[in-house]
């Protein structure tokens, strides 16, 4: 079976890139003919290793050219880039004749839906329906932006309804999409599962996530301030990058957390950082599923997380292998971090349970669901 993944660029040390490459590599190594087709890789290095059996093709459409211009000019440049992308992607698919084409519901969606070829079009979404393509951020600006965002979201969902199938990460996502198209729940798989576990003795916690609105740093920082007041010898190490970096730095300074909350660049060696930690923290407003939770649990580190839409509640067994706290409640987040700090027996018990329970997301188990879906179309 010949499978195409359509994507923007494999250029960020993030969950979506890691998950896509991981799936493509597994399929390619198990006899599938797999190609990842990107639009604008340019000369940016691929952040995670590709299998020797996985092919990567870049179409050379640089959408970064649209940025740095006033809105009318930007719109014109975007139109020209999309016209080039549409032509190149259509031609490549018509020439190559894949059996299955998988989209992550990006700008390629409208192109794929319009194609008159024999390939089966499958979508996979890594976030909730409401948060697709960050339309919610445009909507929050109000006025004309609000109505534009609602139109774009409606149009995107309408396009998705024409897919043969849509793969979502949680049962709650499936419920949101049930009246749109055929949905299948397939979670993310473990990126790694080390033989060793964190000792959970170091006086440090870890948070992994981009500096953006979704990750809730405006809730995390007040929570850590309360933790710092009770346990000043503990530190929180944060690994990420993003548009809110300067804001996060300023908030840390305003809450007098310099030296207690330490920011790091994203790292390709995140497993080692989990193994050095004793508590994982997640303060997200929403999650698609949260590869971060899988990774931390695989290292035997318990999580304290907001019970946000939708991922954490599907992975964490509250009170057994981690703790779910009231949504966007910084005080509750702080209290339960402190609960694990002051009770090493409890955190080690939860850490051991986390490492055991997360095995249900092994790569082989998850990919059986994908191959089962592909086989159903034969």
Beta strands, then each sheet from edge to edge (+ up, - down):
strand 1: 2-7
strand 2: 33-38
strand 3: 55-58
strand 4: 100-103
strand 5: 120-124
strand 6: 165-168
strand 7: 183-185
strand 8: 204-208
strand 9: 235-239
strand 10: 261-264
strand 11: 279-282
strand 12: 286-287
strand 13: 303-306
strand 14: 309-310
strand 15: 322-325
sheet 1: 3+ 2+ 1+ 4+ 5+ 6+ 7+
sheet 2: 10+ 9+ 8+ 11+ 13+ 15+
sheet 3: 12+ 14+
end
